Amino acid sequence: MGRIIGALVLGVAGVAILVSLGTWQVQRLAWKEGVLAEIEARIAAAPVAVPEMPDPEADRYLPVAVTGRFADGHVRVLVSQRGLGAGYRIISPFEADTGRRLLVDRGVIRVADEVPAAPPGAVTVTGNLHWPEERDGFTPENDIADNTWFAREVPVLAAHFGTEPVLVIARALTPAEAAVTPLPVSTEGIPNDHLNYAVTWFSLTAVWLGMTLFLLWRIRRRTV
């Protein structure tokens, strides 16, 4: 009898812990979906002027529109697009009509393509402010000599071009730039694995429950 009680206590405790972990992940899933919905609504809102002193946290994803001219120079940032493979994001300095120098992520080209010159004359860039966090311990160092970069580090890019540390990721250019495809801000790269975690915990609950029932059956057979 003691062994049966011990197995029951262990089984119930394990099931309770695993169910609580799965439930917590379901709650986290609802929270994350709410956060993503807020970000998507913010991304799609009507554009405003670039703030005088944008904050990397408070103004992340802020939709903006700015008119001016592209300055000389560009960098190529290696990216991988789902379904399309490798390409380069093209980032150029931009001189706004207000006199400010900003960074503009014009969009993406194929790896094999030559980088096209930026559109001449007055251009209106509509897009979103962003300060991407793309560098980690596995990111290679930028190859400045080959003009191949591996992360959009806004402060580093700003120092390279002598601009403000402000990056506008273009959603559209007016007039449009035919040779570069805009790759606008989205929530696609924001991880949301809580459903997978919840399924994992609830699956482990089922396994734990099955093992407990099997153990009780074995104990009972030995005592009969």
C-alpha positions in Angstrom: 0.0 0.0 0.0 2.8 2.4 0.8 4.3 1.9 -2.6 1.0 2.7 -4.3 0.5 5.8 -2.2 4.1 6.9 -3.1 3.5 6.4 -6.8 0.2 8.3 -6.6 1.8 11.2 -4.8 4.7 11.3 -7.3 2.3 11.0 -10.3 -0.1 13.7 -9.1 2.7 16.1 -8.2 4.3 15.6 -11.6 1.0 16.1 -13.5 0.2 19.2 -11.5 3.6 20.8 -12.3 3.5 19.9 -16.0 -0.1 21.2 -16.3 0.8 24.4 -14.6 3.8 24.9 -17.0 1.6 24.3 -20.0 -1.1 26.6 -18.7 1.5 29.3 -18.1 2.7 29.0 -21.7 -0.9 29.3 -23.0 -1.2 32.5 -20.9 2.1 33.7 -22.4 0.8 32.9 -25.9 -2.2 35.2 -25.3 0.0 37.9 -24.0 2.5 37.6 -26.9 -0.3 37.7 -29.5 -1.6 40.9 -28.0 1.9 42.4 -28.1 2.3 41.4 -31.8 -1.2 42.9 -32.6 -0.1 46.2 -31.0 3.1 46.2 -33.0 1.3 45.4 -36.3 -1.2 48.2 -35.6 1.7 50.6 -34.9 3.6 49.6 -38.0 0.5 50.2 -40.2 -0.5 53.6 -38.7 -0.4 56.8 -40.6 3.2 58.1 -41.1 4.4 61.2 -39.2 7.5 63.4 -39.3 10.7 61.9 -37.9 10.9 63.1 -34.2 13.7 65.5 -33.4 15.2 63.0 -30.9 13.7 59.6 -31.5 14.0 57.1 -28.7 15.1 53.5 -29.7 12.5 52.0 -27.5 9.6 54.4 -27.4 9.8 55.1 -31.2 10.6 51.6 -32.4 8.4 50.8 -35.4 7.1 54.4 -35.6 5.7 55.0 -39.1 7.4 58.1 -40.7 7.7 60.0 -44.0 10.6 62.1 -44.9 11.5 64.0 -48.1 15.1 64.8 -49.2 17.9 63.4 -51.4 20.1 60.4 -51.1 23.7 61.1 -50.4 26.7 59.2 -51.9 27.5 55.8 -50.6 25.8 52.6 -49.5 26.5 49.4 -47.5 25.3 45.9 -48.4 23.9 43.9 -45.5 23.6 40.1 -46.1 20.2 38.7 -45.4 18.2 35.6 -46.1 14.6 35.8 -47.3 12.2 32.9 -46.8 11.5 31.3 -50.1 14.0 33.6 -52.0 17.3 32.8 -50.5 20.2 35.2 -49.9 20.2 38.8 -50.8 21.6 42.2 -49.8 19.8 45.0 -47.9 21.0 48.3 -49.3 21.4 51.1 -46.7 22.3 54.6 -47.8 22.7 58.0 -46.1 19.8 60.4 -46.7 19.8 64.2 -46.5 16.4 65.4 -45.4 15.0 68.8 -46.6 15.2 69.8 -42.9 19.0 69.4 -43.1 19.2 66.2 -41.0 21.3 63.3 -42.2 19.6 59.9 -41.6 20.0 56.3 -42.7 17.5 54.7 -45.1 17.2 50.9 -45.6 16.1 51.1 -49.3 15.3 47.4 -49.6 16.8 44.2 -50.9 18.5 43.0 -54.1 19.7 39.6 -55.2 23.3 38.6 -54.3 24.3 38.4 -57.9 22.9 41.9 -58.8 25.0 45.1 -58.9 23.9 47.7 -56.4 22.0 50.3 -58.3 22.6 54.0 -57.8 20.1 55.6 -55.4 17.3 57.6 -57.1 18.4 61.1 -58.0 16.6 64.2 -57.1 13.9 64.7 -54.4 12.6 61.5 -52.9 10.0 60.9 -50.3 10.7 57.8 -48.1 7.7 56.3 -46.2 8.6 53.6 -43.7 9.3 52.8 -40.1 11.9 53.7 -37.6 13.8 50.7 -36.3 16.9 49.8 -34.3 17.5 46.1 -35.2 19.3 43.9 -32.8 20.8 41.4 -35.2 24.3 40.8 -33.8 25.0 37.9 -31.5 28.0 35.7 -30.7 27.8 33.9 -34.0 27.6 37.0 -36.3 30.7 37.5 -38.4 32.5 40.8 -38.3 31.6 43.2 -41.1 33.9 43.0 -44.1 34.4 46.7 -44.7 36.9 46.2 -47.5 34.3 44.2 -49.5 31.4 46.4 -48.3 29.6 43.3 -46.9 27.9 43.8 -43.5 26.2 41.1 -41.5 24.1 43.2 -39.1 22.3 46.5 -39.1 23.9 48.1 -36.1 22.5 51.6 -36.3 25.2 53.4 -34.2 27.9 51.7 -36.2 26.3 52.6 -39.5 25.7 56.2 -38.4 29.4 56.6 -37.5 30.3 55.1 -40.9 28.2 57.6 -42.8 28.3 60.5 -40.4 24.6 60.5 -39.9 22.2 60.6 -36.9 21.7 57.1 -35.4 18.2 57.0 -37.0 17.3 54.3 -39.5 14.2 54.5 -41.7 13.3 51.1 -43.2 11.5 52.0 -46.4 8.0 50.7 -47.1 7.8 52.8 -50.3 9.8 55.4 -52.2 8.3 58.2 -54.3 9.3 58.1 -57.0 9.7 54.3 -56.8 13.1 52.5 -57.1 12.5 49.7 -59.6 15.8 47.8 -59.0 15.4 47.5 -55.2 12.5 45.7 -53.5 11.4 47.3 -50.3 11.7 44.9 -47.3 9.5 46.7 -44.8 9.3 46.2 -41.0 7.0 43.3 -39.9 6.5 41.1 -36.9 7.7 38.1 -38.8 11.1 38.0 -37.1 9.7 38.4 -33.6 9.7 34.9 -31.9 6.5 33.5 -30.7 7.1 29.9 -29.7 4.7 29.7 -26.7 2.2 27.4 -28.5 5.0 24.9 -29.2 6.1 25.1 -25.6 2.5 24.6 -24.4 2.1 21.5 -26.6 5.4 20.2 -25.3 4.4 20.6 -21.6 1.0 19.0 -22.2 2.5 16.2 -24.1 4.9 15.5 -21.3 1.9 15.6 -19.0 0.3 12.8 -21.0 3.5 10.8 -20.9 3.9 11.3 -17.1 0.3 10.3 -16.5 0.8 7.2 -18.7 4.0 6.2 -16.8 2.2 6.7 -13.5 -0.7 4.4 -14.5 1.8 1.8 -15.8 3.8 2.0 -12.5 0.6 1.6 -10.5 -0.4 -1.4 -12.6 3.0 -3.0 -12.1 2.9 -2.5 -8.3 -0.6 -3.9 -8.1 0.4 -7.0 -10.1 3.3 -7.7 -7.8 1.1 -7.4 -4.7 -1.7 -9.7 -6.0 
